[in-house]
Amino acid sequence: MPRPVLPPIPLKADERTTLVAFLDFYRAALLDRAHGLSDEQLQIALPPSSLTLSRLLGHMIVVEQGWFLDKFDGEPVPEPWRDHDWSADPDAEMDLAQTWTGERLFDEFERAVADSRLRVERAASLDQLSARTNREGAHWTLRWILVHMIEEYARHCGHADLIRESIDGDLAG
């Protein structure tokens, strides 16, 4: 697989295009941090943290599905997450991802991202409300979800930068 190209972020675009461009940039940045590593290297943690690039990718697969598939469109997430007791095992997606090959991680990630992109494209506007609600019964707008996803990826890309540099000295591009 070729090294991911970090997509450009347009300087003059409408709000939706700008938000999606930033989200796609961070998606590609996370993949870039894992690019070219062996299965074993993807599972290396930077002590004292237990985070690995595998665990971060697994987490973001579930985050993509949770926000766009479940919360925004109101569809159940796929197995093995559908019936999972998250209160009993809040890191299950990371633990499972740690057992996957890099190929499977990248495939699952790309599949989740492609599905999320389709759901964003189908939305009528950034003001469209989520199908599901938060604990207080309030809906999220697509705009809020996109900004939250940018924040989520930006934070985890910082983690990924540190982990990758500790593995082979590769600095973020």
SULBELNOR-V248304 format. One record per helix or strand of 3 or more residues. SS is the DSSP state (hx for helix, st for strand). FROM is the first residue (numbers start at 1). TO is the last residue. Records with the same first field share a line. If there is no record, write none. Layout:
BEGIN
SS = FROM-TO / FROM-TO
END
This chain:
BEGIN
hx = 15-34 / 39-42 / 53-72 / 92-97 / 102-122 / 142-168
st = 129-133 / 139-141
END
